[in-house]
């Protein structure tokens, strides 16, 4: 799961259908990628960022839930 991507999509009202159209993928593929069950390809990540979130970094957008939890352990 990619909580930052999910949160930013919610803020900008971007749906999975928007990603489907942008990336020309089917809904099940996008769903698997958003839930972390299938990996994103770097060109897909770059296209999403450029099209919808140019102000945000790839590292931020595609940080996994596990990475965020690991970072918070080190901050405490």
Protein Blocks (a to p, Z undefined) as FASTA:
>chain_A
ZZklmmmmmmnopafklmmmmnopafklmmmmmnopaccdfklmmmmmmmmmmmbcfklm
mpcfklmmmmmmmmZZ
